Amino acid sequence: MGNDRQFKSGTQFVGTRGVKEYRASIPFWVTSSDIVLEIGCEWGTTTKIIAQHARTVIGTDVSPKVIERARERNPGIQFEILDAFDVRAALDLDQKFTKIYIDMSGISGYRSLLDLIALLNSYSIILRPEAIVVKSGALKHFASRCTPFTG
């Protein structure tokens, strides 16, 4: 049985389907005062778009080779190696992130939905951003089918 303190996060979760929708969300969610963490930045293409709207952005990926390539392609933008499941490492970036963008193809399907929800909860509770935008068609579809009971 849950208690009143469980699931009390001020973070808003935004589900997007596909890269086009994920990137289209940036002008709606990112402002010039935001400090943004992007998880799963790959070559930094979306990170570069976020940088045009945010005060600060840090792009992260688990692959050192990917980060090296992102740095080469996008000088002036900070990129760091980060395992998305190591939330403590995100804390070590020493920023007060107001928004988090997550594009992790490996956990965007239905089979990984519980893992994704657990990850979103972890970032919400530990980093306390205003919003987390995630590229996951499965999550977007699931959320669209949910109706909170208000009894």
C-alpha positions as CSV (number, residue, x, y, z in Angstrom):
1,M,0.0,0.0,0.0
2,G,1.4,3.4,-1.0
3,N,1.7,6.5,1.2
4,D,1.0,10.1,0.5
5,R,4.7,10.9,-0.2
6,Q,5.0,8.4,-3.0
7,F,4.9,9.6,-6.6
8,K,5.0,13.3,-5.5
9,S,7.1,14.9,-8.2
10,G,6.6,18.2,-9.8
11,T,8.2,17.0,-13.0
12,Q,6.1,17.0,-16.1
13,F,6.6,14.1,-18.4
14,V,6.3,14.6,-22.2
15,G,6.2,11.6,-24.5
16,T,7.1,12.0,-28.2
17,R,7.0,9.6,-31.0
18,G,10.0,9.6,-33.4
19,V,12.9,12.0,-33.9
20,K,10.8,14.5,-35.8
21,E,8.3,15.0,-33.0
22,Y,11.1,14.8,-30.4
23,R,12.9,17.7,-32.1
24,A,9.7,19.6,-32.8
25,S,9.0,19.8,-29.0
26,I,12.1,21.9,-28.3
27,P,10.7,25.3,-29.1
28,F,7.7,24.5,-27.0
29,W,9.6,23.2,-23.9
30,V,13.0,24.8,-23.9
31,T,13.5,28.5,-23.1
32,S,16.5,30.8,-23.0
33,S,16.8,30.3,-19.2
34,D,16.8,26.5,-19.3
35,I,19.8,24.2,-18.4
36,V,19.2,21.1,-20.4
37,L,20.6,17.6,-20.1
38,E,20.2,15.4,-23.2
39,I,20.6,11.7,-22.6
40,G,21.4,9.6,-25.7
41,C,22.7,12.5,-27.8
42,E,24.6,10.3,-30.4
43,W,26.2,12.7,-32.9
44,G,24.8,15.8,-31.2
45,T,22.3,16.8,-33.8
46,T,19.4,17.3,-31.4
47,T,21.8,18.8,-28.8
48,K,22.7,21.5,-31.3
49,I,19.1,22.3,-31.8
50,I,18.5,22.5,-28.0
51,A,21.6,24.7,-27.7
52,Q,19.8,27.3,-29.9
53,H,17.0,27.6,-27.4
54,A,18.6,27.0,-24.0
55,R,21.0,28.9,-21.8
56,T,23.1,25.7,-21.4
57,V,22.9,22.2,-22.7
58,I,25.0,19.1,-22.0
59,G,24.7,16.2,-24.4
60,T,25.5,12.7,-23.1
61,D,25.9,9.2,-24.4
62,V,27.3,6.0,-23.1
63,S,29.7,5.5,-26.0
64,P,33.1,7.3,-25.8
65,K,33.4,7.1,-29.7
66,V,30.0,8.8,-30.1
67,I,31.0,11.5,-27.7
68,E,34.3,12.1,-29.5
69,R,32.4,12.4,-32.8
70,A,29.8,14.8,-31.3
71,R,32.5,17.0,-29.9
72,E,34.2,17.1,-33.3
73,R,30.9,18.0,-35.1
74,N,29.7,20.5,-32.6
75,P,32.5,22.6,-31.1
76,G,31.4,24.9,-28.3
77,I,28.8,22.4,-27.0
78,Q,29.6,20.3,-23.9
79,F,29.4,16.5,-24.4
80,E,30.1,14.0,-21.7
81,I,30.1,10.2,-21.4
82,L,27.2,9.1,-19.3
83,D,25.4,5.8,-18.7
84,A,21.8,6.9,-18.4
85,F,21.2,4.4,-15.7
86,D,23.8,6.0,-13.5
87,V,21.8,8.9,-12.1
88,R,24.6,9.7,-9.7
89,A,26.9,10.4,-12.6
90,A,24.3,12.9,-13.9
91,L,24.5,14.6,-10.5
92,D,28.3,14.8,-10.9
93,L,27.8,17.1,-13.9
94,D,27.0,19.7,-11.2
95,Q,24.2,21.5,-12.9
96,K,20.6,22.3,-11.8
97,F,18.9,20.9,-14.9
98,T,15.5,22.4,-15.6
99,K,14.7,20.1,-18.5
100,I,15.9,16.7,-19.5
101,Y,15.6,15.2,-23.0
102,I,15.9,11.4,-23.4
103,D,16.4,9.6,-26.7
104,M,17.4,6.0,-25.9
105,S,16.2,3.7,-28.7
106,G,17.0,0.6,-26.6
107,I,14.3,1.4,-24.1
108,S,11.6,3.0,-26.3
109,G,9.6,-0.1,-27.0
110,Y,6.8,-1.8,-25.1
111,R,9.1,-4.5,-23.6
112,S,11.1,-1.8,-21.9
113,L,8.3,0.4,-20.7
114,L,8.7,-0.5,-17.0
115,D,12.5,0.2,-17.2
116,L,11.8,3.5,-18.9
117,I,9.2,4.5,-16.3
118,A,11.7,3.6,-13.5
119,L,14.4,5.7,-15.2
120,L,12.1,8.7,-15.6
121,N,11.1,8.4,-11.9
122,S,14.7,8.3,-10.8
123,Y,15.6,11.4,-12.8
124,S,12.5,13.2,-11.6
125,I,13.1,12.4,-7.9
126,I,16.9,12.9,-7.9
127,L,17.5,15.8,-10.4
128,R,14.0,17.4,-10.0
129,P,13.7,19.0,-13.5
130,E,10.6,20.9,-14.5
131,A,10.1,18.6,-17.4
132,I,11.5,15.4,-19.0
133,V,10.8,15.0,-22.7
134,V,11.3,11.4,-23.9
135,K,11.3,9.9,-27.3
136,S,9.2,6.7,-26.8
137,G,6.2,5.9,-29.0
138,A,5.3,3.2,-26.5
139,L,5.2,5.6,-23.6
140,K,3.3,8.2,-25.5
141,H,0.7,5.6,-26.5
142,F,0.4,4.1,-23.0
143,A,0.0,7.6,-21.4
144,S,-2.6,8.6,-23.9
145,R,-4.7,5.6,-22.8
146,C,-4.4,6.4,-19.1
147,T,-7.1,8.3,-17.1
148,P,-6.4,9.1,-13.5
149,F,-9.2,8.1,-11.2
150,T,-10.3,11.1,-9.1
151,G,-13.2,9.3,-7.3
